[in-house]
Amino acid sequence: MLLVLFWASTFPVAKVGLEQSPPILFAGLRSLIGGLSMLAVALVWGGRPGLRGNFVPYASLSMLNVVLFIGLQSFAITLLPSGTAAVLIYLQPILTGLLAWLVLGESLSWIKFAGLLLGFSGIVVVSAGGISGEIAPQGVAFAFFSALAWALGTVYFKRVQDRVPMLWALALSFLSGGLILSSLGLVAESPEDISVSGSLILSLLYSGIVGIALAWMLWLGLVRAGEASRVSAYVFFVPLVSVAIGAIFLGERLSVFLIAGGVLVVSGIYLVNRAPGNEKTTSRPESPGSRRVL
């Protein structure tokens, strides 16, 4: 519940900040703020980072979860209607379910897969009002590969979770990823376009500390404790709650699509997380780096 609230509230808050800053620079700055916040936590409670021999896992998590996911998402939002971007980015739970089956050996029953499709259909319904206008093929590609990077990052962390401490994985990923995004922003965008104000600073702090540091600690903690596919299904709630928050605090229109989509999302999450019965499952052999959680 906290994770959904943190991520959902970040969308309208970030929207305020993006009105005063170019997208890549904004993404880089909030990633750095989130990384510094997690670094402070990791120094106190994270133990040893275990850098020796783990450069590849740290670099891969930074590239997948920060540079590609957040960077490509920023480009997609600038090129697509918000509804279209949301639909494509929230392909993540379906992609995670498929990847977790292929890579981690998690079971994938027809009921579970149907639940993922049902949850995704709820996102389509909620976003229906925003799917309009000309669709840029480049934006579609950016959004899809953003979702794929997020799914790969989730499954990859699940695979290497015993090798890298979670707090250090987050801190180092967002610090290095934030530096890369900020550098790209300085090349592709103009710092002069940043309108420094109290609302921009508050947006960066909230989206960095709450939307990145606190939310990602919860996210990877949940992924570490349970099946990646089951945990990912709950992110279908994020755009629903985000739309509701936008309607309450930003005066955005609240339509019947939210209610209809909410019913589909709740139904889908129930199917994904229902107690396994006699339904047929398709299982891959468990990989050496995976762990099953009962």
C-alpha angles and dihedrals in degrees: 000000000000092000092052091047093048095049095039093051091048093065097064091038091051089047089062091050094046089059087066103036138044110259102243094046090047091050091048095048095048090047090053091049090049092046093050090049091052091044089060090051093045092051090057104035107009100084117206117348093220094218094165109096094358102085092112096054093047093046092045093051090049093050096045103038100035118016098037101028099044096030097050090042090057092052091047093053091052093051103038139054108263093247093054092048091050093050093051097042091049090060080091098097092051092047090046091052091052094044093046088054093048100039107024100032094238115162118257112196122186088245091053093048090047088053091054091050091047091051091049090050087056090057089050090053094046091049095044093102091056097048100095141106129040115336114220111216090213090056091051090052092048092050095047095048090045089057091045092051090051091050092047091048091052095049093042092053089050088053097049099032093115093054103049127043109244097229093050091045089057097041096048094040095054095040094052093037091049091052091051093047092046091050091050089048092053089053100041100033138038121248086209088072090066111103104204111215141140092262092053092050092048090047092052093046095047096043091044101044101031103023095043113016102038096030096048092047088055092043098053091039089058092044089051092051101044146020111304093225094052094046092047092056090069093064086074084080092061100079091043093055091040091056090049092050091048090052093049101042105022099036093241117161116268110210137188087255089077093059094045092046091047092056091051093047094049090047091049094049090049091054093047093050101035117124109270113257132170097307117128117261133197112216132184120212109271112260120230093248097051131091127201117224117205 
